[in-house]
Structure formats: structure tokens, C-alpha cells
């Protein structure tokens, strides 16, 4: 086969295109140099599917790199386009790809005009800047999300100032904790089987030790996150959405949970004591909000365990409220 010579001009063009990120599914971020105020920056992008883009962020708040998956809306392109955003937060022991792996969120027509932001949060990061025995420092998951990721997606990936959040389990906690700690950050929040009252002690049953034991299973020093629930009770209280319910007053909220009995997506006879504990937490938060005169939509649907089919269903049920808040 005869070889066709390539001119130096063509070579130069091809090199320039590759350097800019064209024609490659992975590589360094294009020449936008998207940065947060503290220097956090996108160091790589990977196009997973036509509407899925993964970012790798070098994060001073974490002292390492972490990832964010974006579901991009129809007509999206990088830059400032002021898209409304839905932050979808994963649960404990999971990761930033969970929502697209275990639910149909990427196929929902109602989200085709919304930028969906799914950040990594650590297997047991608890959406918190860790106490670290009073020293502070990394990991600072709250700073990573509310400052670094927020500034990056708003400066370089088209997100505007209209935001809502939803999450499951630990992610439901994160959405509510961020809303309480950062007034105005989100216009509405939904929590599915959320761990929304870490200080709740059930007489003769689970309490704050449940969280400490879970951290241990994930290889996390349980006292590094918020400290001891007795000696550092003020730290725990500062991260407890039910204790801080007053800061959620007036915010559109959706709370849902099963009761731990076998439901329509479970094998017969299934029991889930964890979900039963979370239901008590969610009912306590709903009662507290009611006492404050703050409306909250609840779906305490009875039989159901801590499982993805329920969270997918509850996302569908909460979307009308969330999308209405984005449109307002």
C-alpha cells in the first residue's frame, strides 16, 4: 500500500486538536483551566456517554483528587449558560456513579433541561468537614462540595444559581445538612431513607453508636468525623438536621422512608432494622418541622427496605416538587 505524505501543517493542526481535547474520550480538561477560589481545578475529563461527563478535580479541601459525574442537558456545551442544577448525592459505602448505575436518572425526560451534578463523597465521608480531634483539615467534604465543586460547575460547566438537591441515606443527610448550613444554597431538598437525626437514641435500640459502628466497617476512624457523641455533642448537634430544623424552616422539603418490613421490591419475610431506625429519624424531623410551622411533604410508605428500587421510585415522586422549585 502506498504511503501518503502528511504535511507539517496538517501535523500541527492534529497536534493542536488533540491538545485541546478533541477526538479523545479522556484526558486533561480543555483550555478553560476551570478553578475554584482555593485553587481546586479540573485536571481531567472523560466523556462516558453523549450526556455523561466525568470530571477529576484536584482538591485542596480533600488533599487529593476526587470525581464528579455530570448529566448534561439537551443543547449543553461548556461555558456559562445558566442551567438549573439538581445535585444528586450518593449514600454510604457507595460512590459518585451510583445514581446512573442503579437508577434510571439518565433516561428521565423531565431532566433534559437540567444539569445533574453527582459528586464523590467518600464511602463514609458524611458530607462533613471532619473534626479530626479538634485539628480540622482534610478531608473537608463539605468544602469540596459547597465551594470547590459548586464554583467549578458554575464557572466552567454551565450551572447557574438555581439549585436543588436530593440524596439517599447518607446523601439525604448531606442534602439536608448542606441546606441547613448554607441558607439559599438549595431551593428545595429531597431525602430518601435519610440518616437525618444522628443523635436519636431509641430506648433499648440503636443510637449514635450506629454511626460509629458503620464508620468502623468502612475503615474510618469513627471519632475523626464528629468526635464522641457525648463529649463532642455540640459537634454532632451542628451536623444533625433534626437538631437544626429551624435552619430548614420554609424550605420545600420531601422526606421518605420505609419501615423495614418486606415491601413490593423485597423477598417475602425480609426485615431491615436499619430502615426501621431511619424511619424513626425521619418522623422525628417531620414532627419537628411541623412544630415549627414549616411544611414538608412526606412519603412514609410502610413496607420497604433500604434498597435502590425504593429510592428510584422516590426520586420520581419528589421530582415535581424539585423541578417546581427550579422553575420558580
PAZAPA-4460 file (N, C-alpha, C; in steps of 0.05 Angstrom, whole numbers, plus 32768, in hexadecimal, padded with zeros to 4 digits):
% residues 328
    n_x    n_y    n_z   ca_x   ca_y   ca_z    c_x    c_y    c_z   seq   type   mol
   8011   7FE8   8000   8000   8000   8000   8012   8019   8000     1      X     A
   800B   802C   7FEF   801C   8044   7FEC   8018   8056   8004     2      X     A
   802D   8060   800F   802B   8073   8025   8027   808F   801B     3      X     A
   8015   809E   8028   800F   80BA   801F   801D   80CC   8032     4      X     A
   802E   80DE   8029   803C   80F0   803B   8028   8104   8048     5      X     A
   802E   810A   8061   801D   811D   8070   802D   8137   8074     6      X     A
   8022   814D   806C   8031   8166   806F   8034   816E   808C     7      X     A
   8049   817E   8091   804E   8188   80AC   8037   8199   80B6     8      X     A
   8029   81A6   80A4   8012   81B7   80AC   7FFB   81A6   80B7     9      X     A
   7FF6   818F   80A9   7FE1   817D   80B2   7FE8   8171   80CD    10      X     A
   8001   8169   80D0   800A   815E   80EA   8006   8172   8100    11      X     A
   800D   818B   80FB   800A   81A0   810F   7FED   81A3   8117    12      X     A
   7FDA   81A2   8104   7FBE   81A5   810A   7FB4   818D   811B    13      X     A
   7FBD   8175   8113   7FB5   815D   8123   7FBF   815F   813F    14      X     A
   7FD8   8167   8143   7FE3   8169   815E   7FD3   817D   816E    15      X     A
   7FCC   8194   8161   7FBC   81A8   8170   7FA1   819E   8178    16      X     A
   7F94   818F   8166   7F7A   8185   816C   7F7B   8171   8183    17      X     A
   7F8F   815F   8183   7F92   814C   8199   7F98   815A   81B3    18      X     A
   7FA8   816E   81B2   7FAF   817D   81CB   7F96   818B   81D6    19      X     A
   7F84   8193   81C4   7F6C   81A0   81CD   7F57   818C   81D7    20      X     A
   7F5C   8172   81D4   7F49   815E   81DE   7F36   8153   81CA    21      X     A
   7F38   815B   81B1   7F25   8151   819D   7F2D   8135   8195    22      X     A
   7F19   8125   818F   7F1E   810A   8185   7F27   80F7   819A    23      X     A
   7F26   80FE   81B4   7F2F   80EC   81C9   7F1A   80EA   81DE    24      X     A
   7F15   80D2   81E8   7F01   80CF   81FD   7F0C   80D6   8218    25      X     A
   7F26   80D8   821B   7F31   80DE   8235   7F4A   80EF   8231    26      X     A
   7F52   80FD   8246   7F69   810E   8244   7F66   8126   8256    27      X     A
   7F79   8139   8252   7F78   8151   8262   7F61   8163   825A    28      X     A
   7F57   8172   826C   7F41   8184   8266   7F4A   8197   8250    29      X     A
   7F36   819E   8240   7F3C   81B1   822A   7F47   81CB   8235    30      X     A
   7F4E   81DD   8223   7F5E   81F4   822B   7F4E   8209   823B    31      X     A
   7F3B   8200   824B   7F2C   8213   825C   7F39   8217   8276    32      X     A
   7F4A   8205   8280   7F57   8207   8299   7F43   820F   82AF    33      X     A
   7F2F   81FF   82B2   7F19   8205   82C5   7F24   8201   82E2    34      X     A
   7F21   8216   82F2   7F2C   8215   830D   7F17   8221   8320    35      X     A
   7F19   8217   8339   7F0B   8224   834F   7F1D   8238   835D    36      X     A
   7F12   8248   836F   7F21   825D   837C   7F3A   8253   838B    37      X     A
   7F37   823A   8396   7F4D   822F   83A6   7F62   8220   8395    38      X     A
   7F5E   8220   837B   7F71   8213   8369   7F68   81F8   835F    39      X     A
   7F52   81ED   836A   7F47   81D4   8360   7F43   81D6   8342    40      X     A
   7F4B   81C1   8333   7F49   81C4   8316   7F43   81A9   8309    41      X     A
   7F37   81AB   82F2   7F32   8193   82E2   7F4C   818B   82D4    42      X     A
   7F54   8172   82D9   7F6D   8168   82CC   7F67   8154   82B6    43      X     A
   7F4F   8149   82B5   7F48   8137   829F   7F2A   8136   829B    44      X     A
   7F22   8130   8283   7F07   812C   827B   7F05   8111   826D    45      X     A
   7EEE   8104   8270   7EE9   80EB   8260   7ECC   80EB   8258    46      X     A
   7EC7   80EA   823E   7EAC   80E8   8233   7EA4   80CB   8234    47      X     A
   7E91   80C4   8246   7E88   80A8   824A   7E72   80A1   8236    48      X     A
   7E61   80B4   8230   7E4B   80B0   821D   7E44   80CC   8213    49      X     A
   7E32   80CD   81FE   7E2C   80E8   81F3   7E23   80FC   8208    50      X     A
   7E15   80F3   821D   7E0C   8106   8232   7E1A   8101   824D    51      X     A
   7E31   80F4   824E   7E3F   80EF   8267   7E5C   80F7   8264    52      X     A
   7E64   8108   8277   7E80   8112   8277   7E8B   810F   8294    53      X     A
   7EA1   8101   8296   7EAE   80FE   82B0   7EC5   8112   82B2    54      X     A
   7EC7   811F   82C9   7EDC   8132   82CF   7EEE   8126   82E5    55      X     A
   7F08   812B   82E3   7F1A   8125   82F9   7F24   8140   8303    56      X     A
   7F21   8145   831D   7F28   815E   8329   7F3E   815B   833D    57      X     A
   7F53   816B   833A   7F69   816C   834D   7F5F   817F   8363    58      X     A
   7F5A   8174   837B   7F4C   8182   8390   7F5E   8189   83A8    59      X     A
   7F64   81A2   83AE   7F72   81A9   83C7   7F62   81A1   83DF    60      X     A
   7F47   81A2   83DE   7F36   819B   83F5   7F3A   817E   83FD    61      X     A
   7F3F   816D   83EA   7F42   8150   83EF   7F5F   8148   83F1    62      X     A
   7F70   8158   83E5   7F8D   8150   83E4   7F92   813A   83D0    63      X     A
   7F80   8137   83BE   7F83   8122   83A9   7F70   8129   8392    64      X     A
   7F6E   8117   837F   7F5A   811B   8369   7F40   810C   836F    65      X     A
   7F2B   8116   8364   7F11   8109   8367   7F01   810F   834E    66      X     A
   7EEA   8101   834B   7EDC   8101   8332   7EC0   810D   8335    67      X     A
   7EB6   8116   831E   7E9A   811F   831C   7E90   8115   8301    68      X     A
   7E78   810A   8301   7E6A   8103   82E8   7E55   8117   82E2    69      X     A
   7E54   8121   82CA   7E3F   8133   82C1   7E2D   8125   82AC    70      X     A
   7E13   8129   82AF   7E00   8122   829A   7DF9   813D   828D    71      X     A
   7E01   813F   8274   7DFE   8159   8267   7DE4   815B   8258    72      X     A
   7DD7   8173   8258   7DBD   8176   824B   7DBF   8178   822D    73      X     A
   7DA9   8176   8220   7DA8   817A   8203   7DB2   8196   81FC    74      X     A
   7DC3   8198   81E8   7DCD   81B2   81E0   7DE4   81BC   81F1    75      X     A
   7DEE   81AB   8203   7E04   81B4   8215   7E1E   81B6   8206    76      X     A
   7E2E   81CA   820E   7E4A   81CB   8206   7E59   81D9   821D    77      X     A
   7E73   81D4   8220   7E82   81E0   8236   7E80   81FF   8235    78      X     A
   7E81   820B   824C   7E7F   8228   824D   7E68   8230   825E    79      X     A
   7E63   824A   825F   7E4E   8255   8270   7E34   8257   8261    80      X     A
   7E21   8245   8268   7E07   8245   825B   7DF0   8246   826F    81      X     A
   7DF7   8246   8289   7DE3   824A   829E   7DCE   8234   829F    82      X     A
   7DD7   821B   829C   7DC4   8205   829F   7DBC   8201   82BC    83      X     A
   7DA3   81FB   82C2   7D9C   81F3   82DD   7DA9   81D8   82E3    84      X     A
   7DAE   81D3   82FD   7DBD   81BA   8303   7DAF   81AA   8319    85      X     A
   7DB0   8190   8316   7DA7   817D   832A   7DC0   816F   8334    86      X     A
   7DC6   8171   834E   7DDC   8163   835B   7DD1   8149   8366    87      X     A
   7DDB   8133   835C   7DD3   8118   8365   7DEA   810C   8375    88      X     A
   7DE5   8106   838E   7DFA   80FE   83A1   7DF7   80E0   83A7    89      X     A
   7E0E   80D2   83A7   7E0E   80B5   83AC   7E0E   80AF   83CA    90      X     A
   7E09   8096   83D0   7E09   808D   83EB   7E23   8081   83F5    91      X     A
   7E22   8078   840E   7E3A   806B   8419   7E42   8052   840A    92      X     A
   7E5B   804E   8409   7E67   8037   83FD   7E65   8036   83DF    93      X     A
   7E5B   804C   83D4   7E58   804E   83B7   7E6B   8062   83AA    94      X     A
   7E63   806C   8393   7E74   807F   8385   7E65   8090   8371    95      X     A
   7E73   80A1   8363   7E67   80B6   8352   7E59   80AB   833A    96      X     A
   7E5E   8092   8332   7E51   8085   831B   7E37   8076   8323    97      X     A
   7E31   8075   833C   7E1B   8064   8345   7E00   806B   8338    98      X     A
   7DFA   8085   8337   7DDF   808C   832D   7DDC   8084   830F    99      X     A
   7DF1   8085   82FF   7DEE   807C   82E4   7DF0   805E   82E1   100      X     A
   7DFC   8051   82F4   7DFF   8034   82F3   7DE6   8026   82FC   101      X     A
   7DD9   8030   8311   7DC3   8022   831E   7DA7   802E   831A   102      X     A
   7DA6   8045   830C   7D8C   8051   8307   7D8A   805A   82EA   103      X     A
   7D72   8063   82E3   7D6D   806C   82C7   7D70   808A   82C3   104      X     A
   7D7F   8097   82D5   7D80   80B4   82D4   7D8A   80BE   82BA   105      X     A
   7D9C   80B0   82AC   7DA7   80B9   8293   7D93   80B8   827C   106      X     A
   7D7D   80AA   8281   7D69   80A7   826B   7D50   80B9   8270   107      X     A
   7D4F   80C8   8285   7D37   80D7   828C   7D34   80EF   827A   108      X     A
   7D1E   80F0   826B   7D19   8106   8259   7D16   8120   8268   109      X     A
   7D0B   811F   8281   7D06   8138   8290   7D20   8146   8298   110      X     A
   7D37   8138   8296   7D51   8144   829D   7D61   814D   8285   111      X     A
   7D55   814D   826D   7D64   8154   8255   7D6A   8172   8253   112      X     A
   7D5F   8182   8265   7D66   819F   8266   7D74   81A6   8280   113      X     A
   7D7F   8193   828D   7D8C   8196   82A7   7DA8   818A   82A7   114      X     A
   7DBB   8198   82B3   7DD6   818C   82B6   7DD6   817D   82D1   115      X     A
   7DDB   8163   82CF   7DDB   8152   82E7   7DF8   814E   82F0   116      X     A
   7DFE   8155   830A   7E19   8155   8315   7E1A   813F   832A   117      X     A
   7E2C   812C   8326   7E2E   8115   8338   7E4B   8113   8342   118      X     A
   7E52   811F   8359   7E6D   811F   8362   7E74   8107   8373   119      X     A
   7E8D   8100   8372   7E98   80ED   8385   7E98   80F8   83A1   120      X     A
   7E92   80E6   83B5   7E90   80EF   83D1   7E9D   80DD   83E5   121      X     A
   7EAD   80CA   83DB   7EBA   80B7   83ED   7EA6   80A1   83F6   122      X     A
   7EB0   8089   83FA   7E9F   8074   8403   7E90   807A   841D   123      X     A
   7E9E   8088   842F   7E92   8091   8448   7E9D   80AD   844F   124      X     A
   7E9A   80BF   843C   7EA4   80DA   8440   7E92   80EC   844F   125      X     A
   7E78   80E4   8450   7E63   80F2   845F   7E60   8110   8457   126      X     A
   7E67   8116   843F   7E61   8131   8435   7E69   8146   8449   127      X     A
   7E81   8143   8455   7E89   8154   846B   7EA7   815B   8468   128      X     A
   7EAE   8172   8472   7ECA   8179   8477   7ED1   816B   8492   129      X     A
   7EE2   8157   8491   7EE6   8146   84A9   7EF2   8156   84C0   130      X     A
   7EEA   814E   84D8   7EF4   815A   84F0   7F11   8154   84F5   131      X     A
   7F19   813B   84F0   7F35   8133   84F2   7F41   813A   850D   132      X     A
   7F33   8134   8523   7F3D   8138   853E   7F43   8155   8543   133      X     A
   7F32   8167   8538   7F36   8183   853C   7F4A   8191   852A   134      X     A
   7F58   8181   851A   7F6C   818D   8508   7F61   8196   84EE   135      X     A
   7F49   818C   84E6   7F3F   8192   84CC   7F50   8187   84B5   136      X     A
   7F4E   8193   849E   7F5E   8189   8488   7F50   8174   8478   137      X     A
   7F5E   8169   8464   7F53   8155   8452   7F4B   813B   8460   138      X     A
   7F36   812E   8456   7F25   8137   843F   7F10   814B   8448   139      X     A
   7F0C   815E   8436   7EF7   8172   843A   7EE2   816F   8424   140      X     A
   7ED1   815C   8427   7EBE   8155   8412   7EAA   816C   840E   141      X     A
   7EA1   8179   8423   7E8E   818F   8421   7E9B   81A6   8410   142      X     A
   7EB3   81AC   8415   7EC1   81C1   8406   7EC5   81B8   83E9   143      X     A
   7ECC   819F   83E5   7ECF   8195   83CA   7EB5   8199   83B9   144      X     A
   7E9E   8192   83C6   7E85   8194   83B7   7E7B   81B1   83B5   145      X     A
   7E78   81BE   83CB   7E6A   81D8   83CC   7E7B   81EF   83C1   146      X     A
   7E95   81EC   83C0   7EA7   8201   83B6   7EB4   81F8   839B   147      X     A
   7EC4   81E3   839D   7ED4   81DB   8386   7EC4   81D1   836E   148      X     A
   7EB3   81BD   8373   7EA3   81B2   835D   7E90   81C7   8353   149      X     A
   7E83   81D5   8366   7E6F   81E9   835D   7E7C   81FE   834C   150      X     A
   7E92   8209   8354   7E9F   821E   8344   7EA8   8213   8329   151      X     A
   7EB2   81FB   8329   7EBC   81EF   830F   7EA5   81EB   82FC   152      X     A
   7E8F   81DF   8304   7E7A   81DA   82F1   7E6C   81F3   82E9   153      X     A
   7E6D   8208   82FA   7E60   8221   82F2   7E72   8232   82E1   154      X     A
   7E8C   822F   82E3   7E9F   823F   82D3   7EA6   8232   82B8   155      X     A
   7EA4   8218   82B7   7EAE   820B   829F   7E9B   81F7   8292   156      X     A
   7E85   81F0   829F   7E74   81DA   8295   7E56   81E1   8294   157      X     A
   7E51   81FB   8293   7E36   8204   828C   7E22   8206   82A3   158      X     A
   7E29   81FF   82BB   7E15   8200   82D1   7E10   821D   82D9   159      X     A
   7DF7   8223   82DF   7DF0   823E   82E8   7DEB   823D   8306   160      X     A
   7DDC   8251   8310   7DD8   8254   832C   7DBF   8247   8337   161      X     A
   7DAF   823A   8325   7D97   822C   832E   7D9F   820F   8333   162      X     A
   7D9D   8206   834D   7DA6   81EB   8354   7D92   81DE   8367   163      X     A
   7D8F   81C4   8363   7D80   81B3   8376   7D92   819B   837C   164      X     A
   7D8B   818C   8390   7D9B   8174   8398   7D8A   815D   83A0   165      X     A
   7D93   8145   839B   7D86   812D   83A5   7D9B   8118   83AA   166      X     A
   7D96   8107   83BD   7DA9   80F2   83C4   7D9D   80DB   83D3   167      X     A
   7DAB   80C5   83D3   7DA1   80AD   83E1   7DB3   80A7   83F8   168      X     A
   7DA7   809F   840E   7DB6   8096   8426   7DC9   80AC   842F   169      X     A
   7DE4   80A7   842E   7DF7   80BB   8436   7DF5   80D4   8424   170      X     A
   7DED   80D0   840B   7DE9   80E6   83F8   7DD1   80F7   83FF   171      X     A
   7DBC   80EB   840A   7DA5   80FA   8414   7DAD   810C   842B   172      X     A
   7DBE   8100   843D   7DC9   8110   8453   7DD9   8127   8447   173      X     A
   7DEA   8122   8433   7DFB   8137   8428   7DEA   814E   841C   174      X     A
   7DD5   8147   840D   7DC5   815C   8401   7DB8   816E   8416   175      X     A
   7DAE   8162   842C   7DA1   8171   8441   7DB5   8180   8452   176      X     A
   7DCC   8174   8457   7DE1   8181   8466   7DEC   819A   8458   177      X     A
   7DF0   8197   843D   7DFA   81AE   842E   7DE4   81C4   842D   178      X     A
   7DCB   81BC   842A   7DB6   81D0   8429   7DB4   81E0   8443   179      X     A
   7DB8   81D2   845A   7DB7   81DF   8474   7DCF   81F1   8478   180      X     A
   7DE6   81E8   846F   7DFF   81F7   8474   7E04   820D   8460   181      X     A
   7DF7   820C   8449   7DFC   8220   8434   7DE1   822B   8429   182      X     A
   7DD4   823C   8438   7DBA   8247   842F   7DBC   8252   8413   183      X     A
   7DA9   824B   8403   7DA8   8255   83E8   7DB7   8244   83D4   184      X     A
   7DC6   8230   83DD   7DD5   821F   83CB   7DC2   820F   83B9   185      X     A
   7DAD   8204   83C5   7D9A   81F4   83B6   7D7E   8200   83B9   186      X     A
   7D6E   81FE   83A4   7D52   8207   83A5   7D3F   81F2   83B0   187      X     A
   7D47   81D9   83B0   7D37   81C3   83BA   7D49   81AB   83BE   188      X     A
   7D41   8199   83D0   7D51   8182   83D6   7D3F   8169   83D9   189      X     A
   7D48   8153   83CF   7D3B   8139   83D3   7D4E   8125   83E0   190      X     A
   7D44   8116   83F3   7D54   8101   8401   7D45   80E7   8400   191      X     A
   7D53   80D2   83F7   7D48   80B7   83F5   7D56   80A5   8409   192      X     A
   7D47   809A   841C   7D53   8089   8431   7D6B   8097   843E   193      X     A
   7D69   80B1   8442   7D80   80C0   844C   7D86   80BB   8469   194      X     A
   7DA0   80BD   8470   7DA9   80BB   848B   7DA8   80D8   8497   195      X     A
   7D90   80E1   849E   7D8C   80FD   84A2   7D8C   8106   84C0   196      X     A
   7D91   80F3   84D2   7D92   80FA   84EE   7DA7   80E9   84FD   197      X     A
   7DC1   80EF   84F8   7DD6   80DE   8503   7DD6   80DC   8522   198      X     A
   7DCA   80F0   852F   7DCA   80EF   854D   7DB2   80E0   8558   199      X     A
   7DA1   80D6   8547   7D89   80C8   8551   7D92   80AE   855F   200      X     A
   7D8A   80AB   8578   7D8F   8092   8586   7D74   8084   858B   201      X     A
   7D70   806D   857F   7D57   805E   8583   7D5B   804E   859D   202      X     A
   7D48   8051   85B0   7D4B   8042   85C9   7D4E   8024   85C4   203      X     A
   7D63   8019   85CE   7D68   7FFD   85CA   7D70   7FF5   85AE   204      X     A
   7D75   8009   859D   7D7B   8004   8581   7D93   8015   8577   205      X     A
   7D94   801A   855D   7DAB   8028   8552   7DAB   8045   8559   206      X     A
   7DC3   8050   8557   7DC7   806D   855D   7DE0   8076   854F   207      X     A
   7DED   808B   8559   7E06   8095   854C   7E1B   807F   8547   208      X     A
   7E1C   806B   8558   7E2F   8055   8554   7E2C   8048   8539   209      X     A
   7E13   8049   852E   7E0F   803D   8514   7E21   804A   84FF   210      X     A
   7E24   8064   8501   7E35   8072   84EE   7E53   806B   84F2   211      X     A
   7E5B   8069   850B   7E77   8062   8511   7E7D   8046   8507   212      X     A
   7E6B   8034   850B   7E70   8018   8502   7E71   8017   84E3   213      X     A
   7E60   8026   84D6   7E60   8026   84B9   7E7B   8031   84AE   214      X     A
   7E85   8046   84BB   7E9E   8051   84B2   7EB4   803C   84B5   215      X     A
   7EB4   802C   84CA   7EC8   8018   84CE   7EC8   8003   84B7   216      X     A
   7EB0   7FFC   84AE   7EAE   7FE9   8499   7EBA   7FF3   847F   217      X     A
   7EBC   800E   847C   7EC8   801A   8464   7EE5   8022   8468   218      X     A
   7EF1   8019   847E   7F0D   8020   8483   7F12   803C   848B   219      X     A
   7EFD   804A   8495   7EFF   8066   849D   7F01   8067   84BB   220      X     A
   7F13   8078   84C5   7F14   807D   84E2   7EFA   808C   84EA   221      X     A
   7EE8   807F   84F8   7ECE   808B   84FD   7ECF   80A5   850C   222      X     A
   7EE4   80A9   851D   7EE5   80C2   852D   7EF2   80D9   851E   223      X     A
   7EFD   80D3   8506   7F09   80E8   84F6   7EF4   80F9   84E8   224      X     A
   7EDC   80EE   84E3   7EC8   80FC   84D4   7EBC   8113   84E4   225      X     A
   7EAD   810B   84FA   7EA0   811F   850B   7EA9   811D   8528   226      X     A
   7EBB   810B   852F   7EC3   8107   854A   7EB1   80F3   8558   227      X     A
   7EB2   80F4   8573   7EA2   80E2   8584   7E86   80EF   8587   228      X     A
   7E71   80E0   8584   7E56   80EB   8585   7E4E   80F7   85A0   229      X     A
   7E5D   80F0   85B5   7E58   80FC   85D0   7E6B   8114   85D4   230      X     A
   7E85   810F   85D2   7E98   8125   85D8   7E98   813A   85C2   231      X     A
   7E93   8133   85AA   7E91   8147   8594   7E74   814A   858A   232      X     A
   7E62   814A   859D   7E45   814B   8595   7E3F   8165   8585   233      X     A
   7E4C   817B   858B   7E47   8193   857B   7E4F   818F   855E   234      X     A
   7E65   8180   8559   7E6D   817B   853D   7E58   8169   852F   235      X     A
   7E4F   8155   853D   7E3A   8144   8532   7E20   8154   852C   236      X     A
   7E19   8165   853F   7E00   8175   853C   7E03   8188   8524   237      X     A
   7E1B   8192   8520   7E1F   81A4   8509   7E1C   8196   84EE   238      X     A
   7E1C   817B   84EF   7E19   816C   84D6   7DFF   815B   84D6   239      X     A
   7DED   8161   84E8   7DD4   8152   84EA   7DBD   8162   84DE   240      X     A
   7DB2   815B   84C7   7D9D   816A   84BA   7D84   816E   84CC   241      X     A
   7D7E   815A   84DD   7D67   815D   84EE   7D6C   8172   8504   242      X     A
   7D83   8171   8510   7D8A   8185   8524   7D8A   81A1   8517   243      X     A
   7D92   81A2   84FE   7D94   81BC   84F0   7D7B   81C2   84DE   244      X     A
   7D65   81B6   84E5   7D4D   81B9   84D5   7D45   81D6   84D1   245      X     A
   7D4B   81E7   84E4   7D43   8203   84E1   7D51   8210   84C9   246      X     A
   7D68   8206   84C2   7D76   8211   84AB   7D6A   8208   8491   247      X     A
   7D59   81F4   8492   7D4B   81E9   847A   7D2F   81F5   8477   248      X     A
   7D27   8206   8489   7D0C   8211   848A   7D06   821F   8470   249      X     A
   7CEF   8218   8464   7CE6   8226   844C   7CF1   821A   8432   250      X     A
   7D05   8208   8434   7D10   81FC   841C   7CFF   81E5   8413   251      X     A
   7CF7   81E3   83FA   7CE8   81CC   83F0   7CF8   81B2   83F5   252      X     A
   7CEC   819F   8403   7CFA   8186   840A   7CE9   816E   8403   253      X     A
   7CF6   8158   83FC   7CE9   813F   83F7   7CF8   812A   8407   254      X     A
   7CEA   811C   8419   7CF7   8107   8429   7CE8   80EC   8423   255      X     A
   7CF7   80D7   841E   7CEA   80BD   841A   7CFB   80A7   8427   256      X     A
   7CED   8092   842F   7CFB   807B   843B   7CE7   8064   843E   257      X     A
   7CF2   804C   843E   7CE3   8034   8443   7CE4   802D   8461   258      X     A
   7CD7   8018   8469   7CD7   8010   8485   7CE8   7FF7   848B   259      X     A
   7CF6   7FED   8476   7D08   7FD6   847A   7CFA   7FBB   8476   260      X     A
   7CE0   7FBB   8473   7CD2   7FA2   846D   7CD4   7F9C   844F   261      X     A
   7CCF   7F83   8447   7CD0   7F7B   842B   7CBC   7F8B   841B   262      X     A
   7CC5   7F98   8406   7CB3   7FA7   83F5   7CB2   7F9C   83D9   263      X     A
   7CA7   7FAB   83C6   7CA2   7FA0   83AB   7CBC   7F99   839C   264      X     A
   7CD3   7FA3   83A4   7CEC   7F9D   8396   7CFE   7F8A   83A6   265      X     A
   7CF3   7F7E   83BB   7D03   7F6D   83CD   7CF9   7F50   83CC   266      X     A
   7D0B   7F3D   83D2   7D02   7F21   83D6   7CF0   7F1F   83EE   267      X     A
   7CDE   7F0C   83ED   7CCC   7F08   8404   7CDB   7F03   841E   268      X     A
   7CD2   7F10   8433   7CDE   7F0D   844D   7CF6   7F1E   8453   269      X     A
   7CFE   7F2F   8440   7D15   7F40   8444   7D11   7F53   845B   270      X     A
   7D26   7F58   846A   7D26   7F6B   8480   7D3F   7F7D   847E   271      X     A
   7D3B   7F96   8483   7D52   7FA9   8482   7D50   7FBC   849A   272      X     A
   7D5E   7FB5   84B0   7D5D   7FC6   84C7   7D69   7FE2   84C3   273      X     A
   7D7B   7FE4   84B0   7D87   7FFE   84AA   7D72   8011   849F   274      X     A
   7D62   8007   848C   7D4D   8018   8480   7D38   8020   8496   275      X     A
   7D33   800D   84A8   7D20   8014   84BD   7D2B   802A   84CF   276      X     A
   7D45   802A   84D4   7D52   803F   84E3   7D50   805A   84D4   277      X     A
   7D55   8059   84BA   7D54   8071   84AB   7D38   807D   84A9   278      X     A
   7D24   806B   84A9   7D09   8076   84A9   7D03   8086   84C2   279      X     A
   7D0D   807C   84D9   7D09   808B   84F2   7D17   80A6   84F0   280      X     A
   7D2F   80A6   84E5   7D3D   80BF   84E1   7D2D   80D3   84D0   281      X     A
   7D23   80C9   84BA   7D14   80DA   84A7   7CFA   80E4   84B3   282      X     A
   7CED   80D3   84C2   7CD4   80DC   84CF   7CDA   80F2   84E4   283      X     A
   7CF1   80EF   84F2   7CF8   8103   8505   7CFE   811E   84F7   284      X     A
   7D0B   811D   84E1   7D10   8136   84D2   7CF6   8142   84C8   285      X     A
   7CE4   8132   84BD   7CCA   813C   84B3   7CBA   8148   84CA   286      X     A
   7CBA   813B   84E1   7CAC   8146   84F8   7CB7   8161   8501   287      X     A
   7CD2   8162   8501   7CDF   817B   8509   7CD9   8192   84F5   288      X     A
   7CD9   818C   84DC   7CD2   81A0   84C8   7CB5   81A9   84CB   289      X     A
   7CA4   8195   84D0   7C87   819C   84D4   7C84   81AE   84EC   290      X     A
   7C92   81A9   8502   7C91   81BA   8519   7C9A   81D6   8513   291      X     A
   7CAC   81D9   8500   7CB7   81F3   84F8   7CA5   8201   84E4   292      X     A
   7C90   81F3   84DB   7C7E   81FE   84C7   7C89   81FE   84AB   293      X     A
   7C9C   81EC   84A6   7CA9   81EB   848C   7C9E   81D3   847D   294      X     A
   7C92   81D8   8465   7C86   81C1   8456   7C9B   81AE   844C   295      X     A
   7C94   8195   844C   7CA6   8180   8442   7C95   816A   8435   296      X     A
   7C9D   8162   841D   7C90   814B   8410   7C9C   8132   841A   297      X     A
   7C8C   811F   8423   7C97   8105   842D   7C8B   80EE   841E   298      X     A
   7C9A   80D9   841B   7C91   80C0   840F   7C9C   80AA   8421   299      X     A
   7C90   80A5   8437   7C97   808F   8449   7C86   8077   8440   300      X     A
   7C91   8068   842D   7C81   8056   841C   7C7D   803B   8429   301      X     A
   7C85   8037   8441   7C81   801E   844F   7C95   8009   8446   302      X     A
   7C8C   7FF1   843E   7C9E   7FDC   8437   7CB3   7FE4   8422   303      X     A
   7CCC   7FDF   8428   7CE2   7FE5   8416   7CFC   7FE5   8425   304      X     A
   7D11   7FDC   8418   7D2C   7FDA   8424   7D3E   7FEF   8418   305      X     A
   7D57   7FEF   8420   7D6B   8002   8418   7D76   7FF9   83FD   306      X     A
   7D69   8000   83E7   7D70   7FF4   83CE   7D6A   8006   83B6   307      X     A
   7D79   8003   83A1   7D78   8015   838A   7D5C   8017   837C   308      X     A
   7D4D   8002   8379   7D33   8005   836C   7D21   801A   837A   309      X     A
   7D23   801C   8394   7D13   8030   83A2   7D1E   804C   839D   310      X     A
   7D38   804F   839D   7D44   806A   8399   7D3F   8074   837D   311      X     A
   7D40   8063   8369   7D39   806B   834E   7D1C   8074   834D   312      X     A
   7D0A   8065   8359   7CEE   806C   8359   7CEA   8087   8368   313      X     A
   7CF8   808B   837E   7CF4   80A4   838D   7D00   80BC   837F   314      X     A
   7D15   80B8   836F   7D1F   80CE   835F   7D09   80D6   834C   315      X     A
   7CFC   80C3   833F   7CE6   80CA   832D   7CD0   80DA   833B   316      X     A
   7CC9   80D1   8353   7CB4   80DE   8362   7CBB   80FA   836C   317      X     A
   7CD5   80FF   8370   7CDE   8119   837A   7CE4   812D   8364   318      X     A
   7CE7   8123   834B   7CF0   8135   8336   7CDC   814C   8331   319      X     A
   7CC2   8148   8332   7CB0   815F   832D   7CB6   8176   8340   320      X     A
   7CBB   8170   835A   7CC1   8185   836D   7CDC   8192   8367   321      X     A
   7CF0   8182   8361   7D0B   818C   835B   7D0B   819D   8342   322      X     A
   7CFE   8194   832D   7CFE   81A3   8314   7CEE   81BC   8316   323      X     A
   7CD9   81BC   8326   7CC9   81D4   832A   7CDA   81E9   8338   324      X     A
   7CEB   81E1   834B   7CFC   81F3   8359   7D11   81FF   8345   325      X     A
   7D1B   81EF   8332   7D2E   81F9   831F   7D21   820D   830C   326      X     A
   7D08   8209   8306   7CFA   821B   82F3   7CF1   8235   8300   327      X     A
   7CEF   8235   831A   7CE4   824D   8328   7CF7   8264   8328   328      X     A
***
